[in-house]
Amino acid sequence: MGFVIITALVTLLALFATISSLKNKNLLGVLFAGGSLAVFGWFTVMTVLHSGYPGGH
């Protein structure tokens, strides 16, 4: 359950960073923040689907 919470928080921060980089027209920032958003968002979704929320067996 802790992993889901941590990855969800990182996903939200990456979303905020992507939006901020788009507003500032920072292409490299959009690239890295968008990549982080994709990776951590994928981890969050797949962990919830695989382990359930909260982590049921």
N, C-alpha and C positions, 0 to 999 in steps of 0.2 A: 504494500500500500504506500510505503514511503517513496518508492521509486516513481510511482504514478504522480504523486504530489510534486516531487522535485522536477520531473520532466514537464509537467503541466505549467509550473511556474516559469521554467526556462522558455517554454513555447510562448507564453504570454509576453515575456520580455523580448523575445526575438520578433514577435509581431509588432510590438511597440517600436523596436529598433528599425524594422523594415519600413514602417510608416514614416518614421522620423527621417530616415535616409532618403525616402522618396520626396518628402517635402523639401529637403535641403539639396536635392538633385545630386546626391553623392552616389555615383555608380558602383564604386567598389564596396561601399557600405551596404548598398542594396544587394549586391552579390553575396557577401558574407552573411548578412542578416537573413536573407532569403534562404540561403543554404542551411543555416542553423534552424530556421523555422521549419523547413521541410524535414530535416533529420529528426529533430526533437519532437515535432508534431507526429511524425510517423511512429517513433518510439512510444509516445503517449497513447496514441490510438491503439496500437497493437498490444501494448501491455494491458490496457483496459479490456480489450477483446479476449485476450488469452487468459489473464488472471482474474478478471472481474474486478469490480470495485465495491467494497473493499476486497482485498485478496482472498477470495473463497477458493476452496479446493474442489 
